């Protein structure tokens, strides 16, 4: 599955990690980069295999400030 993360005020080419924590089982993560857009508004595309069932999906990013 492809997940598109909208970023605001994040420098381009910053690694964005998407983590899926299913209701049952171990969490999985994948990394993509926000390579499309500008500092004010960009997108990162992350591909990962979604586990079955419900759960949480969240994205994190950190810059070297």
PDBQT receptor file of N, H, CA, C and O in Angstrom, charges set to zero:
ATOM      1  N   UNK A   1       0.847  -1.166   0.000  1.00  0.00    +0.000 N 
ATOM      2  CA  UNK A   1       0.000   0.000   0.000  1.00  0.00    +0.000 C 
ATOM      3  C   UNK A   1       0.898   1.235   0.000  1.00  0.00    +0.000 C 
ATOM      4  O   UNK A   1       1.948   1.254   0.641  1.00  0.00    +0.000 OA
ATOM      5  N   UNK A   2       0.475   2.250  -0.718  1.00  0.00    +0.000 N 
ATOM      6  H   UNK A   2      -0.378   2.235  -1.239  1.00  0.00    +0.000 HD
ATOM      7  CA  UNK A   2       1.198   3.519  -0.755  1.00  0.00    +0.000 C 
ATOM      8  C   UNK A   2       0.487   4.513   0.164  1.00  0.00    +0.000 C 
ATOM      9  O   UNK A   2      -0.721   4.723   0.056  1.00  0.00    +0.000 OA
ATOM     10  N   UNK A   3       1.247   5.113   1.057  1.00  0.00    +0.000 N 
ATOM     11  H   UNK A   3       2.228   4.943   1.145  1.00  0.00    +0.000 HD
ATOM     12  CA  UNK A   3       0.711   6.109   1.983  1.00  0.00    +0.000 C 
ATOM     13  C   UNK A   3       1.359   7.441   1.658  1.00  0.00    +0.000 C 
ATOM     14  O   UNK A   3       2.584   7.542   1.579  1.00  0.00    +0.000 OA
ATOM     15  N   UNK A   4       0.530   8.471   1.468  1.00  0.00    +0.000 N 
ATOM     16  H   UNK A   4      -0.464   8.389   1.532  1.00  0.00    +0.000 HD
ATOM     17  CA  UNK A   4       1.028   9.813   1.179  1.00  0.00    +0.000 C 
ATOM     18  C   UNK A   4       0.894  10.652   2.441  1.00  0.00    +0.000 C 
ATOM     19  O   UNK A   4      -0.194  10.783   3.003  1.00  0.00    +0.000 OA
ATOM     20  N   UNK A   5       2.016  11.219   2.879  1.00  0.00    +0.000 N 
ATOM     21  H   UNK A   5       2.899  11.113   2.423  1.00  0.00    +0.000 HD
ATOM     22  CA  UNK A   5       2.043  12.036   4.088  1.00  0.00    +0.000 C 
ATOM     23  C   UNK A   5       2.208  13.491   3.671  1.00  0.00    +0.000 C 
ATOM     24  O   UNK A   5       3.163  13.831   2.974  1.00  0.00    +0.000 OA
ATOM     25  N   UNK A   6       1.292  14.343   4.088  1.00  0.00    +0.000 N 
ATOM     26  H   UNK A   6       0.515  14.066   4.654  1.00  0.00    +0.000 HD
ATOM     27  CA  UNK A   6       1.394  15.780   3.818  1.00  0.00    +0.000 C 
ATOM     28  C   UNK A   6       2.239  16.430   4.910  1.00  0.00    +0.000 C 
ATOM     29  O   UNK A   6       1.987  16.247   6.101  1.00  0.00    +0.000 OA
ATOM     30  N   UNK A   7       3.246  17.195   4.481  1.00  0.00    +0.000 N 
ATOM     31  H   UNK A   7       3.451  17.344   3.514  1.00  0.00    +0.000 HD
ATOM     32  CA  UNK A   7       4.179  17.821   5.414  1.00  0.00    +0.000 C 
ATOM     33  C   UNK A   7       4.067  19.338   5.324  1.00  0.00    +0.000 C 
ATOM     34  O   UNK A   7       3.859  19.888   4.242  1.00  0.00    +0.000 OA
ATOM     35  N   UNK A   8       4.207  20.004   6.453  1.00  0.00    +0.000 N 
ATOM     36  H   UNK A   8       4.376  19.557   7.331  1.00  0.00    +0.000 HD
ATOM     37  CA  UNK A   8       4.191  21.456   6.516  1.00  0.00    +0.000 C 
ATOM     38  C   UNK A   8       5.432  21.933   7.248  1.00  0.00    +0.000 C 
ATOM     39  O   UNK A   8       5.754  21.451   8.334  1.00  0.00    +0.000 OA
ATOM     40  N   UNK A   9       6.131  22.895   6.635  1.00  0.00    +0.000 N 
ATOM     41  H   UNK A   9       5.870  23.287   5.753  1.00  0.00    +0.000 HD
ATOM     42  CA  UNK A   9       7.335  23.482   7.232  1.00  0.00    +0.000 C 
ATOM     43  C   UNK A   9       8.383  22.430   7.591  1.00  0.00    +0.000 C 
ATOM     44  O   UNK A   9       9.009  22.503   8.649  1.00  0.00    +0.000 OA
ATOM     45  N   UNK A  10       8.568  21.462   6.712  1.00  0.00    +0.000 N 
ATOM     46  H   UNK A  10       8.060  21.403   5.853  1.00  0.00    +0.000 HD
ATOM     47  CA  UNK A  10       9.565  20.414   6.878  1.00  0.00    +0.000 C 
ATOM     48  C   UNK A  10      10.519  20.493   5.685  1.00  0.00    +0.000 C 
ATOM     49  O   UNK A  10      10.068  20.418   4.542  1.00  0.00    +0.000 OA
ATOM     50  N   UNK A  11      11.826  20.644   5.921  1.00  0.00    +0.000 N 
ATOM     51  H   UNK A  11      12.192  20.705   6.850  1.00  0.00    +0.000 HD
ATOM     52  CA  UNK A  11      12.766  20.757   4.806  1.00  0.00    +0.000 C 
ATOM     53  C   UNK A  11      12.646  19.569   3.853  1.00  0.00    +0.000 C 
ATOM     54  O   UNK A  11      12.420  18.438   4.285  1.00  0.00    +0.000 OA
ATOM     55  N   UNK A  12      12.798  19.832   2.558  1.00  0.00    +0.000 N 
ATOM     56  H   UNK A  12      12.982  20.750   2.207  1.00  0.00    +0.000 HD
ATOM     57  CA  UNK A  12      12.725  18.762   1.568  1.00  0.00    +0.000 C 
ATOM     58  C   UNK A  12      13.813  17.726   1.826  1.00  0.00    +0.000 C 
ATOM     59  O   UNK A  12      14.872  18.037   2.370  1.00  0.00    +0.000 OA
ATOM     60  N   UNK A  13      13.530  16.490   1.426  1.00  0.00    +0.000 N 
ATOM     61  H   UNK A  13      12.669  16.237   0.984  1.00  0.00    +0.000 HD
ATOM     62  CA  UNK A  13      14.427  15.335   1.575  1.00  0.00    +0.000 C 
ATOM     63  C   UNK A  13      14.637  14.912   3.027  1.00  0.00    +0.000 C 
ATOM     64  O   UNK A  13      15.660  14.318   3.366  1.00  0.00    +0.000 OA
ATOM     65  N   UNK A  14      13.656  15.222   3.883  1.00  0.00    +0.000 N 
ATOM     66  H   UNK A  14      12.825  15.704   3.608  1.00  0.00    +0.000 HD
ATOM     67  CA  UNK A  14      13.687  14.763   5.271  1.00  0.00    +0.000 C 
ATOM     68  C   UNK A  14      13.085  13.360   5.335  1.00  0.00    +0.000 C 
ATOM     69  O   UNK A  14      12.032  13.125   4.741  1.00  0.00    +0.000 OA
ATOM     70  N   UNK A  15      13.722  12.423   6.038  1.00  0.00    +0.000 N 
ATOM     71  H   UNK A  15      14.577  12.613   6.520  1.00  0.00    +0.000 HD
ATOM     72  CA  UNK A  15      13.122  11.099   6.175  1.00  0.00    +0.000 C 
ATOM     73  C   UNK A  15      11.837  11.157   7.012  1.00  0.00    +0.000 C 
ATOM     74  O   UNK A  15      11.805  11.752   8.089  1.00  0.00    +0.000 OA
ATOM     75  N   UNK A  16      10.789  10.530   6.493  1.00  0.00    +0.000 N 
ATOM     76  H   UNK A  16      10.815  10.047   5.617  1.00  0.00    +0.000 HD
ATOM     77  CA  UNK A  16       9.493  10.456   7.166  1.00  0.00    +0.000 C 
ATOM     78  C   UNK A  16       9.209   8.977   7.413  1.00  0.00    +0.000 C 
ATOM     79  O   UNK A  16       9.159   8.185   6.472  1.00  0.00    +0.000 OA
ATOM     80  N   UNK A  17       9.027   8.610   8.662  1.00  0.00    +0.000 N 
ATOM     81  H   UNK A  17       9.068   9.253   9.427  1.00  0.00    +0.000 HD
ATOM     82  CA  UNK A  17       8.773   7.218   9.021  1.00  0.00    +0.000 C 
ATOM     83  C   UNK A  17       7.293   7.020   9.292  1.00  0.00    +0.000 C 
ATOM     84  O   UNK A  17       6.695   7.738  10.095  1.00  0.00    +0.000 OA
ATOM     85  N   UNK A  18       6.703   6.035   8.612  1.00  0.00    +0.000 N 
ATOM     86  H   UNK A  18       7.189   5.452   7.960  1.00  0.00    +0.000 HD
ATOM     87  CA  UNK A  18       5.311   5.659   8.853  1.00  0.00    +0.000 C 
ATOM     88  C   UNK A  18       5.326   4.332   9.595  1.00  0.00    +0.000 C 
ATOM     89  O   UNK A  18       5.964   3.373   9.160  1.00  0.00    +0.000 OA
ATOM     90  N   UNK A  19       4.618   4.284  10.717  1.00  0.00    +0.000 N 
ATOM     91  H   UNK A  19       4.100   5.063  11.071  1.00  0.00    +0.000 HD
ATOM     92  CA  UNK A  19       4.536   3.078  11.527  1.00  0.00    +0.000 C 
ATOM     93  C   UNK A  19       3.084   2.627  11.601  1.00  0.00    +0.000 C 
ATOM     94  O   UNK A  19       2.178   3.436  11.803  1.00  0.00    +0.000 OA
ATOM     95  N   UNK A  20       2.877   1.335  11.435  1.00  0.00    +0.000 N 
ATOM     96  H   UNK A  20       3.613   0.678  11.270  1.00  0.00    +0.000 HD
ATOM     97  CA  UNK A  20       1.553   0.735  11.567  1.00  0.00    +0.000 C 
ATOM     98  C   UNK A  20       1.606  -0.204  12.762  1.00  0.00    +0.000 C 
ATOM     99  O   UNK A  20       2.408  -1.137  12.797  1.00  0.00    +0.000 OA
ATOM    100  N   UNK A  21       0.745   0.049  13.739  1.00  0.00    +0.000 N 
ATOM    101  H   UNK A  21       0.093   0.807  13.711  1.00  0.00    +0.000 HD
ATOM    102  CA  UNK A  21       0.637  -0.801  14.919  1.00  0.00    +0.000 C 
ATOM    103  C   UNK A  21      -0.718  -1.489  14.856  1.00  0.00    +0.000 C 
ATOM    104  O   UNK A  21      -1.731  -0.890  15.214  1.00  0.00    +0.000 OA
ATOM    105  N   UNK A  22      -0.750  -2.756  14.399  1.00  0.00    +0.000 N 
ATOM    106  H   UNK A  22       0.073  -3.243  14.108  1.00  0.00    +0.000 HD
ATOM    107  CA  UNK A  22      -2.033  -3.458  14.309  1.00  0.00    +0.000 C 
ATOM    108  C   UNK A  22      -2.590  -3.806  15.686  1.00  0.00    +0.000 C 
ATOM    109  O   UNK A  22      -1.866  -3.804  16.682  1.00  0.00    +0.000 OA
ATOM    110  N   UNK A  23      -3.872  -4.099  15.724  1.00  0.00    +0.000 N 
ATOM    111  H   UNK A  23      -4.460  -4.101  14.915  1.00  0.00    +0.000 HD
ATOM    112  CA  UNK A  23      -4.508  -4.484  16.982  1.00  0.00    +0.000 C 
ATOM    113  C   UNK A  23      -3.849  -5.737  17.554  1.00  0.00    +0.000 C 
ATOM    114  O   UNK A  23      -3.746  -5.884  18.772  1.00  0.00    +0.000 OA
ATOM    115  N   UNK A  24      -3.407  -6.631  16.687  1.00  0.00    +0.000 N 
ATOM    116  H   UNK A  24      -3.491  -6.512  15.698  1.00  0.00    +0.000 HD
ATOM    117  CA  UNK A  24      -2.716  -7.855  17.103  1.00  0.00    +0.000 C 
ATOM    118  C   UNK A  24      -1.436  -7.983  16.297  1.00  0.00    +0.000 C 
ATOM    119  O   UNK A  24      -1.457  -7.852  15.073  1.00  0.00    +0.000 OA
ATOM    120  N   UNK A  25      -0.331  -8.236  16.964  1.00  0.00    +0.000 N 
ATOM    121  H   UNK A  25      -0.313  -8.343  17.958  1.00  0.00    +0.000 HD
ATOM    122  CA  UNK A  25       0.922  -8.444  16.251  1.00  0.00    +0.000 C 
ATOM    123  C   UNK A  25       1.887  -7.294  16.424  1.00  0.00    +0.000 C 
ATOM    124  O   UNK A  25       1.601  -6.301  17.094  1.00  0.00    +0.000 OA
ATOM    125  N   UNK A  26       3.037  -7.456  15.801  1.00  0.00    +0.000 N 
ATOM    126  H   UNK A  26       3.270  -8.262  15.256  1.00  0.00    +0.000 HD
ATOM    127  CA  UNK A  26       4.120  -6.481  15.924  1.00  0.00    +0.000 C 
ATOM    128  C   UNK A  26       3.913  -5.295  14.990  1.00  0.00    +0.000 C 
ATOM    129  O   UNK A  26       3.294  -5.421  13.934  1.00  0.00    +0.000 OA
ATOM    130  N   UNK A  27       4.436  -4.151  15.390  1.00  0.00    +0.000 N 
ATOM    131  H   UNK A  27       4.940  -4.048  16.248  1.00  0.00    +0.000 HD
ATOM    132  CA  UNK A  27       4.390  -2.951  14.555  1.00  0.00    +0.000 C 
ATOM    133  C   UNK A  27       5.350  -3.108  13.385  1.00  0.00    +0.000 C 
ATOM    134  O   UNK A  27       6.367  -3.793  13.491  1.00  0.00    +0.000 OA
ATOM    135  N   UNK A  28       5.015  -2.458  12.255  1.00  0.00    +0.000 N 
ATOM    136  H   UNK A  28       4.189  -1.901  12.169  1.00  0.00    +0.000 HD
ATOM    137  CA  UNK A  28       5.907  -2.417  11.102  1.00  0.00    +0.000 C 
ATOM    138  C   UNK A  28       6.122  -0.956  10.731  1.00  0.00    +0.000 C 
ATOM    139  O   UNK A  28       5.246  -0.117  10.938  1.00  0.00    +0.000 OA
ATOM    140  N   UNK A  29       7.297  -0.660  10.181  1.00  0.00    +0.000 N 
ATOM    141  H   UNK A  29       8.009  -1.342  10.012  1.00  0.00    +0.000 HD
ATOM    142  CA  UNK A  29       7.626   0.711   9.798  1.00  0.00    +0.000 C 
ATOM    143  C   UNK A  29       8.284   0.724   8.439  1.00  0.00    +0.000 C 
ATOM    144  O   UNK A  29       8.889  -0.261   8.014  1.00  0.00    +0.000 OA
ATOM    145  N   UNK A  30       8.160   1.861   7.755  1.00  0.00    +0.000 N 
ATOM    146  H   UNK A  30       7.669   2.661   8.100  1.00  0.00    +0.000 HD
ATOM    147  CA  UNK A  30       8.839   2.087   6.484  1.00  0.00    +0.000 C 
ATOM    148  C   UNK A  30       9.174   3.573   6.398  1.00  0.00    +0.000 C 
ATOM    149  O   UNK A  30       8.503   4.406   7.007  1.00  0.00    +0.000 OA
ATOM    150  N   UNK A  31      10.216   3.896   5.636  1.00  0.00    +0.000 N 
ATOM    151  H   UNK A  31      10.761   3.220   5.140  1.00  0.00    +0.000 HD
ATOM    152  CA  UNK A  31      10.695   5.271   5.519  1.00  0.00    +0.000 C 
ATOM    153  C   UNK A  31      10.560   5.761   4.084  1.00  0.00    +0.000 C 
ATOM    154  O   UNK A  31      10.842   5.029   3.136  1.00  0.00    +0.000 OA
ATOM    155  N   UNK A  32      10.124   7.008   3.940  1.00  0.00    +0.000 N 
ATOM    156  H   UNK A  32       9.894   7.602   4.711  1.00  0.00    +0.000 HD
ATOM    157  CA  UNK A  32      10.078   7.702   2.655  1.00  0.00    +0.000 C 
ATOM    158  C   UNK A  32      10.608   9.112   2.863  1.00  0.00    +0.000 C 
ATOM    159  O   UNK A  32      10.882   9.515   3.994  1.00  0.00    +0.000 OA
ATOM    160  N   UNK A  33      10.750   9.854   1.787  1.00  0.00    +0.000 N 
ATOM    161  H   UNK A  33      10.528   9.527   0.869  1.00  0.00    +0.000 HD
ATOM    162  CA  UNK A  33      11.284  11.216   1.866  1.00  0.00    +0.000 C 
ATOM    163  C   UNK A  33      10.302  12.192   1.231  1.00  0.00    +0.000 C 
ATOM    164  O   UNK A  33       9.657  11.866   0.235  1.00  0.00    +0.000 OA
ATOM    165  N   UNK A  34      10.188  13.387   1.802  1.00  0.00    +0.000 N 
ATOM    166  H   UNK A  34      10.712  13.652   2.611  1.00  0.00    +0.000 HD
ATOM    167  CA  UNK A  34       9.321  14.417   1.230  1.00  0.00    +0.000 C 
ATOM    168  C   UNK A  34      10.092  15.133   0.116  1.00  0.00    +0.000 C 
ATOM    169  O   UNK A  34      10.765  16.137   0.350  1.00  0.00    +0.000 OA
ATOM    170  N   UNK A  35       9.977  14.600  -1.074  1.00  0.00    +0.000 N 
ATOM    171  H   UNK A  35       9.430  13.784  -1.263  1.00  0.00    +0.000 HD
ATOM    172  CA  UNK A  35      10.746  15.109  -2.214  1.00  0.00    +0.000 C 
ATOM    173  C   UNK A  35       9.909  15.958  -3.160  1.00  0.00    +0.000 C 
ATOM    174  O   UNK A  35      10.434  16.509  -4.128  1.00  0.00    +0.000 OA
ATOM    175  N   UNK A  36       8.622  16.068  -2.892  1.00  0.00    +0.000 N 
ATOM    176  H   UNK A  36       8.196  15.621  -2.106  1.00  0.00    +0.000 HD
ATOM    177  CA  UNK A  36       7.738  16.803  -3.783  1.00  0.00    +0.000 C 
ATOM    178  C   UNK A  36       7.132  17.994  -3.058  1.00  0.00    +0.000 C 
ATOM    179  O   UNK A  36       6.504  17.834  -2.011  1.00  0.00    +0.000 OA
ATOM    180  N   UNK A  37       7.318  19.194  -3.611  1.00  0.00    +0.000 N 
ATOM    181  H   UNK A  37       7.828  19.325  -4.461  1.00  0.00    +0.000 HD
ATOM    182  CA  UNK A  37       6.723  20.391  -3.028  1.00  0.00    +0.000 C 
ATOM    183  C   UNK A  37       7.768  21.394  -2.601  1.00  0.00    +0.000 C 
ATOM    184  O   UNK A  37       8.852  21.479  -3.178  1.00  0.00    +0.000 OA
ATOM    185  N   UNK A  38       7.417  22.161  -1.564  1.00  0.00    +0.000 N 
ATOM    186  H   UNK A  38       6.536  22.092  -1.095  1.00  0.00    +0.000 HD
ATOM    187  CA  UNK A  38       8.276  23.221  -1.045  1.00  0.00    +0.000 C 
ATOM    188  C   UNK A  38       8.411  23.049   0.464  1.00  0.00    +0.000 C 
ATOM    189  O   UNK A  38       7.797  22.161   1.054  1.00  0.00    +0.000 OA
ATOM    190  N   UNK A  39       9.212  23.898   1.075  1.00  0.00    +0.000 N 
ATOM    191  H   UNK A  39       9.711  24.620   0.596  1.00  0.00    +0.000 HD
ATOM    192  CA  UNK A  39       9.344  23.873   2.533  1.00  0.00    +0.000 C 
ATOM    193  C   UNK A  39       7.987  24.069   3.203  1.00  0.00    +0.000 C 
ATOM    194  O   UNK A  39       7.677  23.399   4.188  1.00  0.00    +0.000 OA
ATOM    195  N   UNK A  40       7.186  24.977   2.676  1.00  0.00    +0.000 N 
ATOM    196  H   UNK A  40       7.439  25.521   1.875  1.00  0.00    +0.000 HD
ATOM    197  CA  UNK A  40       5.888  25.286   3.284  1.00  0.00    +0.000 C 
ATOM    198  C   UNK A  40       4.899  24.135   3.154  1.00  0.00    +0.000 C 
ATOM    199  O   UNK A  40       4.091  23.915   4.056  1.00  0.00    +0.000 OA
ATOM    200  N   UNK A  41       4.950  23.390   2.037  1.00  0.00    +0.000 N 
ATOM    201  H   UNK A  41       5.607  23.569   1.305  1.00  0.00    +0.000 HD
ATOM    202  CA  UNK A  41       3.987  22.319   1.797  1.00  0.00    +0.000 C 
ATOM    203  C   UNK A  41       4.608  21.271   0.886  1.00  0.00    +0.000 C 
ATOM    204  O   UNK A  41       4.896  21.540  -0.280  1.00  0.00    +0.000 OA
ATOM    205  N   UNK A  42       4.811  20.072   1.430  1.00  0.00    +0.000 N 
ATOM    206  H   UNK A  42       4.577  19.854   2.378  1.00  0.00    +0.000 HD
ATOM    207  CA  UNK A  42       5.414  18.998   0.646  1.00  0.00    +0.000 C 
ATOM    208  C   UNK A  42       4.706  17.688   0.937  1.00  0.00    +0.000 C 
ATOM    209  O   UNK A  42       3.862  17.616   1.830  1.00  0.00    +0.000 OA
ATOM    210  N   UNK A  43       5.054  16.645   0.176  1.00  0.00    +0.000 N 
ATOM    211  H   UNK A  43       5.740  16.704  -0.550  1.00  0.00    +0.000 HD
ATOM    212  CA  UNK A  43       4.493  15.319   0.405  1.00  0.00    +0.000 C 
ATOM    213  C   UNK A  43       5.596  14.274   0.400  1.00  0.00    +0.000 C 
ATOM    214  O   UNK A  43       6.584  14.387  -0.326  1.00  0.00    +0.000 OA
ATOM    215  N   UNK A  44       5.405  13.263   1.220  1.00  0.00    +0.000 N 
ATOM    216  H   UNK A  44       4.603  13.171   1.810  1.00  0.00    +0.000 HD
ATOM    217  CA  UNK A  44       6.287  12.095   1.258  1.00  0.00    +0.000 C 
ATOM    218  C   UNK A  44       5.442  10.883   0.906  1.00  0.00    +0.000 C 
ATOM    219  O   UNK A  44       4.306  10.755   1.364  1.00  0.00    +0.000 OA
ATOM    220  N   UNK A  45       5.992   9.998   0.095  1.00  0.00    +0.000 N 
ATOM    221  H   UNK A  45       6.914  10.101  -0.278  1.00  0.00    +0.000 HD
ATOM    222  CA  UNK A  45       5.302   8.769  -0.287  1.00  0.00    +0.000 C 
ATOM    223  C   UNK A  45       6.041   7.591   0.334  1.00  0.00    +0.000 C 
ATOM    224  O   UNK A  45       7.245   7.426   0.141  1.00  0.00    +0.000 OA
ATOM    225  N   UNK A  46       5.305   6.778   1.080  1.00  0.00    +0.000 N 
ATOM    226  H   UNK A  46       4.326   6.912   1.237  1.00  0.00    +0.000 HD
ATOM    227  CA  UNK A  46       5.885   5.635   1.787  1.00  0.00    +0.000 C 
ATOM    228  C   UNK A  46       5.104   4.381   1.394  1.00  0.00    +0.000 C 
ATOM    229  O   UNK A  46       3.875   4.365   1.452  1.00  0.00    +0.000 OA
ATOM    230  N   UNK A  47       5.820   3.339   0.996  1.00  0.00    +0.000 N 
ATOM    231  H   UNK A  47       6.819   3.353   0.948  1.00  0.00    +0.000 HD
ATOM    232  CA  UNK A  47       5.187   2.069   0.633  1.00  0.00    +0.000 C 
ATOM    233  C   UNK A  47       5.446   1.041   1.725  1.00  0.00    +0.000 C 
ATOM    234  O   UNK A  47       6.573   0.889   2.195  1.00  0.00    +0.000 OA
ATOM    235  N   UNK A  48       4.385   0.334   2.126  1.00  0.00    +0.000 N 
ATOM    236  H   UNK A  48       3.469   0.457   1.745  1.00  0.00    +0.000 HD
ATOM    237  CA  UNK A  48       4.543  -0.766   3.078  1.00  0.00    +0.000 C 
ATOM    238  C   UNK A  48       3.393  -1.732   2.953  1.00  0.00    +0.000 C 
ATOM    239  O   UNK A  48       2.344  -1.405   2.397  1.00  0.00    +0.000 OA
ATOM    240  N   UNK A  49       3.598  -2.933   3.477  1.00  0.00    +0.000 N 
ATOM    241  H   UNK A  49       4.450  -3.199   3.928  1.00  0.00    +0.000 HD
ATOM    242  CA  UNK A  49       2.555  -3.960   3.468  1.00  0.00    +0.000 C 
ATOM    243  C   UNK A  49       1.720  -3.812   4.723  1.00  0.00    +0.000 C 
ATOM    244  O   UNK A  49       2.208  -3.997   5.838  1.00  0.00    +0.000 OA
ATOM    245  N   UNK A  50       0.450  -3.474   4.528  1.00  0.00    +0.000 N 
ATOM    246  H   UNK A  50       0.053  -3.324   3.622  1.00  0.00    +0.000 HD
ATOM    247  CA  UNK A  50      -0.447  -3.266   5.662  1.00  0.00    +0.000 C 
ATOM    248  C   UNK A  50      -0.888  -4.614   6.234  1.00  0.00    +0.000 C 
ATOM    249  O   UNK A  50      -1.305  -5.502   5.491  1.00  0.00    +0.000 OA
ATOM    250  N   UNK A  51      -0.794  -4.763   7.567  1.00  0.00    +0.000 N 
ATOM    251  H   UNK A  51      -0.455  -4.042   8.171  1.00  0.00    +0.000 HD
ATOM    252  CA  UNK A  51      -1.302  -5.987   8.187  1.00  0.00    +0.000 C 
ATOM    253  C   UNK A  51      -2.832  -5.982   8.197  1.00  0.00    +0.000 C 
ATOM    254  O   UNK A  51      -3.456  -4.927   8.082  1.00  0.00    +0.000 OA
ATOM    255  N   UNK A  52      -3.420  -7.150   8.333  1.00  0.00    +0.000 N 
ATOM    256  H   UNK A  52      -2.913  -8.007   8.427  1.00  0.00    +0.000 HD
ATOM    257  CA  UNK A  52      -4.888  -7.252   8.379  1.00  0.00    +0.000 C 
ATOM    258  C   UNK A  52      -5.419  -6.768   9.720  1.00  0.00    +0.000 C 
ATOM    259  O   UNK A  52      -4.726  -6.823  10.735  1.00  0.00    +0.000 OA
ATOM    260  N   UNK A  53      -6.648  -6.296   9.707  1.00  0.00    +0.000 N 
ATOM    261  H   UNK A  53      -7.211  -6.251   8.881  1.00  0.00    +0.000 HD
ATOM    262  CA  UNK A  53      -7.299  -5.874  10.938  1.00  0.00    +0.000 C 
ATOM    263  C   UNK A  53      -7.099  -4.395  11.218  1.00  0.00    +0.000 C 
ATOM    264  O   UNK A  53      -6.384  -3.704  10.491  1.00  0.00    +0.000 OA
ATOM    265  N   UNK A  54      -7.727  -3.923  12.263  1.00  0.00    +0.000 N 
ATOM    266  H   UNK A  54      -8.308  -4.484  12.853  1.00  0.00    +0.000 HD
ATOM    267  CA  UNK A  54      -7.630  -2.519  12.640  1.00  0.00    +0.000 C 
ATOM    268  C   UNK A  54      -6.361  -2.226  13.410  1.00  0.00    +0.000 C 
ATOM    269  O   UNK A  54      -5.648  -3.135  13.838  1.00  0.00    +0.000 OA
ATOM    270  N   UNK A  55      -6.092  -0.948  13.580  1.00  0.00    +0.000 N 
ATOM    271  H   UNK A  55      -6.671  -0.210  13.232  1.00  0.00    +0.000 HD
ATOM    272  CA  UNK A  55      -4.919  -0.540  14.327  1.00  0.00    +0.000 C 
ATOM    273  C   UNK A  55      -4.642   0.933  14.145  1.00  0.00    +0.000 C 
ATOM    274  O   UNK A  55      -5.521   1.688  13.728  1.00  0.00    +0.000 OA
ATOM    275  N   UNK A  56      -3.427   1.349  14.456  1.00  0.00    +0.000 N 
ATOM    276  H   UNK A  56      -2.714   0.736  14.795  1.00  0.00    +0.000 HD
ATOM    277  CA  UNK A  56      -3.019   2.750  14.354  1.00  0.00    +0.000 C 
ATOM    278  C   UNK A  56      -1.987   2.920  13.250  1.00  0.00    +0.000 C 
ATOM    279  O   UNK A  56      -1.128   2.063  13.044  1.00  0.00    +0.000 OA
ATOM    280  N   UNK A  57      -2.085   4.041  12.542  1.00  0.00    +0.000 N 
ATOM    281  H   UNK A  57      -2.783   4.738  12.709  1.00  0.00    +0.000 HD
ATOM    282  CA  UNK A  57      -1.088   4.412  11.564  1.00  0.00    +0.000 C 
ATOM    283  C   UNK A  57      -0.621   5.811  11.944  1.00  0.00    +0.000 C 
ATOM    284  O   UNK A  57      -1.441   6.711  12.126  1.00  0.00    +0.000 OA
ATOM    285  N   UNK A  58       0.691   5.999  12.064  1.00  0.00    +0.000 N 
ATOM    286  H   UNK A  58       1.357   5.268  11.916  1.00  0.00    +0.000 HD
ATOM    287  CA  UNK A  58       1.182   7.334  12.380  1.00  0.00    +0.000 C 
ATOM    288  C   UNK A  58       2.515   7.580  11.687  1.00  0.00    +0.000 C 
ATOM    289  O   UNK A  58       3.248   6.647  11.361  1.00  0.00    +0.000 OA
ATOM    290  N   UNK A  59       2.814   8.868  11.467  1.00  0.00    +0.000 N 
ATOM    291  H   UNK A  59       2.218   9.627  11.731  1.00  0.00    +0.000 HD
ATOM    292  CA  UNK A  59       4.042   9.282  10.793  1.00  0.00    +0.000 C 
ATOM    293  C   UNK A  59       4.855  10.175  11.712  1.00  0.00    +0.000 C 
ATOM    294  O   UNK A  59       4.307  10.967  12.478  1.00  0.00    +0.000 OA
ATOM    295  N   UNK A  60       6.176  10.037  11.623  1.00  0.00    +0.000 N 
ATOM    296  H   UNK A  60       6.621   9.394  11.000  1.00  0.00    +0.000 HD
ATOM    297  CA  UNK A  60       7.093  10.886  12.377  1.00  0.00    +0.000 C 
ATOM    298  C   UNK A  60       8.207  11.368  11.470  1.00  0.00    +0.000 C 
ATOM    299  O   UNK A  60       8.565  10.700  10.500  1.00  0.00    +0.000 OA
ATOM    300  N   UNK A  61       8.748  12.523  11.786  1.00  0.00    +0.000 N 
ATOM    301  H   UNK A  61       8.458  13.066  12.574  1.00  0.00    +0.000 HD
ATOM    302  CA  UNK A  61       9.892  13.070  11.052  1.00  0.00    +0.000 C 
ATOM    303  C   UNK A  61      10.709  13.902  12.030  1.00  0.00    +0.000 C 
ATOM    304  O   UNK A  61      10.161  14.499  12.957  1.00  0.00    +0.000 OA
ATOM    305  N   UNK A  62      12.014  13.939  11.822  1.00  0.00    +0.000 N 
ATOM    306  H   UNK A  62      12.459  13.455  11.069  1.00  0.00    +0.000 HD
ATOM    307  CA  UNK A  62      12.886  14.741  12.682  1.00  0.00    +0.000 C 
ATOM    308  C   UNK A  62      13.940  15.410  11.813  1.00  0.00    +0.000 C 
ATOM    309  O   UNK A  62      14.499  14.798  10.902  1.00  0.00    +0.000 OA
ATOM    310  N   UNK A  63      14.199  16.668  12.109  1.00  0.00    +0.000 N 
ATOM    311  H   UNK A  63      13.745  17.165  12.848  1.00  0.00    +0.000 HD
ATOM    312  CA  UNK A  63      15.255  17.380  11.397  1.00  0.00    +0.000 C 
ATOM    313  C   UNK A  63      16.438  17.556  12.334  1.00  0.00    +0.000 C 
ATOM    314  O   UNK A  63      16.302  17.390  13.546  1.00  0.00    +0.000 OA
ATOM    315  N   UNK A  64      17.578  17.886  11.789  1.00  0.00    +0.000 N 
ATOM    316  H   UNK A  64      17.689  18.021  10.804  1.00  0.00    +0.000 HD
ATOM    317  CA  UNK A  64      18.787  18.008  12.597  1.00  0.00    +0.000 C 
ATOM    318  C   UNK A  64      19.008  19.397  13.147  1.00  0.00    +0.000 C 
ATOM    319  O   UNK A  64      20.144  19.870  13.186  1.00  0.00    +0.000 OA
ATOM    320  N   UNK A  65      17.935  20.072  13.580  1.00  0.00    +0.000 N 
ATOM    321  H   UNK A  65      17.013  19.687  13.549  1.00  0.00    +0.000 HD
ATOM    322  CA  UNK A  65      18.078  21.432  14.114  1.00  0.00    +0.000 C 
ATOM    323  C   UNK A  65      18.953  21.430  15.318  1.00  0.00    +0.000 C 
ATOM    324  O   UNK A  65      19.192  22.484  15.909  1.00  0.00    +0.000 OA
TER     325      UNK A  65
